[in-house]
Amino acid sequence: QVQLVESGGGLVQPGGSLRLSCTASGLPFRRYAMSWYRQAPGKERELVAAITSPGGSTNYADSVKGRFTISRDNAKNTVYMQMNSLRPEDTAVYYCKAQGALSYQNYWGQGTQVTVSS
């Protein structure tokens, strides 16, 4: 059974930092591309950052470039996202996603809330 468990969300002031973690089990982690999405109230889920398998390339949404960094530790089956210079518009539920080579190999975590507010 595949599980993705996110952690690290919370309440932070504008300009602050958080690090999200997503630990996977039940799949060959290093063979999966990993990504972070977010969904704000009333908005569609959007891609924030992605990293290839086993971890050579990354890409980011324009809105987070230079502020967020995605990384992975294949030995720990974990993907991270370091979020710096947080803004109120970054407030959302953040989800991690694992994508394998086949289209049906597509798994989501349960989400972690990030709130940026003074």
Secondary structure, DSSP 4 states (H G I P E B T S, - for coil): --EEEEE--EEE-TT--EEEEEEEESS-GGGSEEEEEEE-TTS--EEEEEE-SSS--EEE-TTTTTTEEEEEETTTTEEEEEE-S--GGG-EEEEEEEE-SSTT-EEE---EEEEE--
